């Protein structure tokens, strides 16, 4: 049985990142977590391009987006501050509890 390869985009991508899922930096597919056979950190493995990286070395590398009308629609008109995507919180639901939004 083959497993579907998921390549999230737009708000779906943001939801996956906020939920703590790893996204492949090479092809954009949702990565699988595998146990390291040597007993070290777990490994993220891309089911699409087979790229592998240690869990501790993984950082999602998002290309800087241009805020076009299409991009604004993906965020429902609410542009998240630069630190929000790095935080991993469930933007925009996290606004009420985040120090970044304290006045």
C-alpha positions in Angstrom: 0.0 0.0 0.0 1.5 3.3 -1.0 1.3 6.3 1.2 0.1 9.7 -0.1 2.7 12.4 -0.2 1.4 15.6 1.2 2.8 19.0 0.1 1.0 21.6 2.0 0.7 25.2 0.8 -0.8 28.5 2.0 -2.8 28.3 5.3 -2.5 24.5 5.3 1.3 24.9 5.4 1.0 27.3 8.3 -1.3 24.9 10.2 1.2 22.0 9.7 4.1 24.2 10.9 2.1 25.4 13.9 1.3 21.8 14.8 5.0 21.0 14.9 5.2 19.0 11.7 8.4 19.0 9.7 8.3 20.2 6.1 11.0 19.1 3.6 13.3 22.0 2.7 14.1 20.4 -0.7 10.6 19.6 -2.1 8.0 20.9 0.4 6.5 17.5 1.4 5.4 16.6 4.9 8.3 14.6 6.5 8.1 11.4 8.5 9.9 10.9 11.8 12.0 7.8 12.1 13.9 6.4 15.1 17.7 6.7 14.7 19.0 3.1 14.6 22.2 4.2 16.4 20.2 5.5 19.4 20.7 9.2 18.8 18.2 11.8 17.9 15.2 10.8 15.7 15.6 11.5 12.0 13.2 13.3 9.6 12.8 11.6 6.3 11.1 13.0 3.2 8.8 10.4 1.6 9.0 12.3 -1.7 12.7 13.1 -2.3 14.2 10.9 0.5 16.1 13.8 2.1 17.1 13.0 5.7 18.1 15.3 8.6 18.6 14.8 12.3 15.7 16.1 14.3 18.0 18.4 16.3 19.5 19.9 13.1 16.1 20.6 11.4 15.0 24.1 10.7 12.3 24.9 8.3 13.7 27.4 5.7 10.8 29.5 4.4 11.6 31.8 1.5 10.6 35.3 2.2 7.1 35.9 0.8 6.1 38.9 -1.1 2.8 40.2 0.3 0.6 40.1 -2.8 -3.2 40.1 -2.7 -3.1 36.3 -3.1 -0.7 35.9 -0.1 -2.9 38.3 2.0 -5.9 36.1 1.1 -4.0 33.0 2.3 -3.6 34.7 5.7 -7.2 36.0 5.6 -5.9 39.6 5.4 -4.0 39.4 8.6 -0.2 39.6 8.0 1.7 37.8 10.8 4.8 39.5 12.2 8.2 38.1 11.2 8.7 36.4 14.5 5.4 34.5 14.4 6.4 31.9 11.8 9.6 31.2 13.7 7.7 30.8 17.0 5.5 27.9 15.9 2.5 29.1 17.9 -1.0 28.7 16.4 -1.2 32.2 14.8 -3.5 34.1 15.0 -5.1 32.3 18.0 -2.0 32.8 20.1 -2.2 36.7 19.9 -4.0 36.9 23.3 -1.2 35.0 25.2 1.9 36.2 23.3 4.2 38.9 24.7 4.8 40.2 21.2 1.2 41.5 21.2 1.3 43.2 24.6 0.6 46.9 24.4 
